[in-house]
Amino acid sequence: MEWIERLNNTMDYIENHLTDTIDYEQLGRIACCSAYHFQRMFTYMAGATLSEYIRRRKMSLAAVDLQGGDAKVIEIAAKYGYNSPTAFNRAFQAVHGIAPSAVKNEGVSVKSFPPLTFQITVKGAEELTYHIETKDAFRIIGVSAPLHQEIEKNFSIVPDMWQNAVQNGTLEKLAGLMDTPPMGILGVSACNEAEHWKYFIAVSSTKTDEAFAEYLVPASTWAIFSGKGTNLSVQDLERRIVLEWLPTSGYEYANAPDIEVYLNPDPQNAQYEVWIPVVKAQ
């Protein structure tokens, strides 16, 4: 499939640039989606973040270089983009469990992480309930925080935002401002290429409040999936969307935010929707 072919082309790009700067935006362009959506897809499909995969590939090749030649550790560090020998040593030990200087010793074991190749595996053990809907732009208000371009750096930011919003009364205040669909507390990942990446906890509203930031969600076509359970099950649903639905859906990611709509935000009995922006696959 063309979608899988594009993903494999991103892996070729990474392999060809392991000693250069790897441009995440270019990876998104090859995959025909934003850098953010590409990283999310990659994490679900590979079981590791993109930055971790790249680090493992670099350290695999660095170990081979150290085993097979007279190059100094500082030279190998520079080859793979590490200006600091300390940073290279830290990355190498995180992957291999030993210092780079120990690799030349006979009998020392290192790890090898081969390049990834993607293919479709048909699962379908459980149904996914969804519908496609085109919606006009709508305005949201809420609290926001900047997100990093490498998504693994955001893993603590978003949970902390939700915890603070619960504890300081933000969710209750937002619920009182909600007056337009979608009717629920929203988690919005606004990570388009044309703007700074931000995450919003917000509601759809025509009202104003100086305490909250505003954002206009663009008119888009959405694949809307329903779910229920604990809030952790949202991540399971998003993983299934990427692994099971998207490859054979006839759609691909559009350049618009991802949205989580919490119809009932009870952490232990949540009812929610996951909105994925989509366009027909070319």
N, C-alpha and C positions, 0 to 999 in steps of 0.2 A: 504494500500500500504506500501511496505517496507520503502520507503522514509519517509512517515508520521510516521511510527512506530519508526524509528530512532530518529526523532525529539521528539517524546513523551518519548523516552528513555533518551534524554538529560534533559527533565524536571524531570524525576525520579532521575537522578544524582544530579540535583540541590537540590531537596527536601531532599535527603539523606546527603547533605553536607552543609546545611545552617548554621550549627554551626562549620564547618571546612573551610578550604581553598578551594574555587571553582576554579578549574583549567580550564581556557578557552581553552587551547590546548586539554585537555581531552574531553571537549564538542565537539570540532571539530572532534576529532577521532571517537567519538560515532556517530556523524552525517555523517561521511565519507567525510569530507571536511576540509579546513583550519579553524583556529579560526576566521580569518577575514571574510571568506565567511559565516560562521555560524552566526556571529554577524549581518552581513548585512541581511541575511535571517530572523533572529529573529526580527530585528527592523521593517522590512516591514510587517511581519506576525502578530506581537504582538502589533504594534503601540506604542512601547516603546523600549528603548535600553535595552540590556541584563543587564547592570549594574543597571539600574533603576528598572527593574523587580526584580532582586535579592534583592535590597534594600527594595522594597515594601514587598516582602515575609518575609524578616527578621524582618521588623518593625511590620508586622501583627502578627507574632508569639511572638515578644517581648511584644506587648500590651497584649496578652493573658497571658503571664507569669507574667506581672506586676499586672494584674487584679486578678489572681487566687492564689497568694501566698504571702509569706513574704520576697521574695528575694529583695535585694537592687538594686537600679538602676545601680550601678557600677558593680554588679554581672551579671545582664542581659546584660549590655554593653559588658562585657568580653565574655559572652556566644556566642554572635553573631559576635565576631571578632573585636570589637572596643576597642582598648587599651586606648583611650582617652574618658572620660565621656563627654567632650565637643563635640567631633565628634559624639558620639552617640546621644546626645541631639539635635544636629543640624539635623541629619538624621531623628530622630523620629518626630521632629516638622515639618520637610518638608513633611512627609507623613501624619501625624495625625493632625497637626495644633495646638498641645498642647505639653507641656513639659511632659516627662515621669513621673515625680513626681506627676503630676495631675491625672494620670490614676486611682489611687486607690480611688479617690473621687467618691462617688455614683452619678450616673446620667451623668457622663462624657462620651461623645461619641467618639469612635475611628473608624478607617476604617479597613476593612478587604479586602485583595486582595488574592483570592483563587489561587491555582496552575493552570497553563495553561494546556490545552489539545488541541492538533492540530487535525484538520480533514480537508478533502478536500471539498471545496465548488465550484461547477462548475459555472463559470460566462460567459465569452465569449461574452460579449456585443459588443466588438470591436475586429476587427482582429488584429493580430500581424504578421508583415512581417519579415521573417528571412530565413537564409539558414545556413547549416552546412558546414564548410570548414576546411580542415587540412592544416596548413602552416608550413614552415620551420622556424627556429629561425631567428630573425631579430634584428638588433642593433638600439638603439635609443640614441639620445643625447638631453640634456635639463637641466632644473633646477630641483632640488629635495629638499624635506624636509622630516625629519623623522616623522613617524606616531606613535601614542600611541597604545598600545595593546587593550585599551578600546576605541572603535571607537567614542563614544560620545565626547571624548576629542579632536577629529580631526575636529569637525564641523566648527570651525573658521579657521583652518589652510589652508584647500584647497581653500575656497573662497578668502582668503587674498592672496594666491599665485597667483591666476588668476588675481586679481585686480592689483597686483604689476607687473605681467608680461605684462599686457596691458599698464600700465602707464610708465614703464621704457624702453619700446621698445624691450623686450625679445621676444615677439611673432613675431615681424617683423624680428628679426635676425634669429630666428629658421626657419621661413618660407623660408628664403633664403638658408638654409642648407638642406632642404628636397630633397631627390633624389631617394628614394626607397619606395615601398608600405609598409604600407598603406599611401596614400597621403592625409595628413591632420594634423592638430595640435592634439596631443595626450594627454589625461589624463590617466596616467597609475598608478594603485594601485598595487604595487609590495609587496605583503603581504604573501609570502609563509612561511611555518613553518621554513624552513632552513635558513632564512636570516632576517636581520633587516627590519622592515616594512618601506617603503618609498613611497612617491607619487611623480610622475614626470609629469611635463609639458614639452613635448618633441616632436621631429619629428623622423621619420625613416630616417636614413642617413648613408652613407659610409664615410662622411667627418669627420674631427676632428676640434675641437675648444677648446682651453684650458679653456675658460670661462664656458664650460658646462660639466656636468657629463655624463657618459656613462652607459648603461645598456643593457644586452642581453635578449630580450624576448624569452623564450624557445619555441622550436617547440611544437605545441599544436593543438588540434582540438577545433574550436571555433563555438559557436552559435552566428551568427552575425545578429543583429536586426537593422532595419532602422527607423529613426524618423526625425521629423522636428518640428519647432515651436520656442519657447523661450528656452534658456539654462535651465530654470527651468523644462521644460518638459522632460529633460533627466532623472531626478529623477522619474517622473511618469512612464516612460518607464521601468526603472530598477525595480520599484515596481511591475509592471504588469508581468514582466518576472518571478520574484520570486513567485508571488501569483497565476498567471494564467497559465504560460507556464511550468515552471520547474516541478511542482508536477506530471504532466501527460505526460511528454515529452519522458520518457525512458532514460533521461540523468541525470547526477548529476554533481556537481562542480568538476573540476579538480584542481590540485595544481599548478596553474599558475596565472598570473596577470589578473585583470579586466582592460579593455581598453575602453575608450571613444574616438572615432575618429570624430573630428569636421571638416567636409568637407567645411562648411561655418560657421565660428565662430561668425557671427553677432549675438549679444545677443538677438535681437528681431526677427531674421529670420534665426535661426540656422538650418543647415542640418547636421545630425550626424549619427553615428553608435555606437551601444553598443556591444562590444565583450565579451562574457562570455566563459571562458574555460570549456570544458565539456568532460566527458567520459561516455561511455555507463553504465547505471545502472546495478549493479550486481544482 
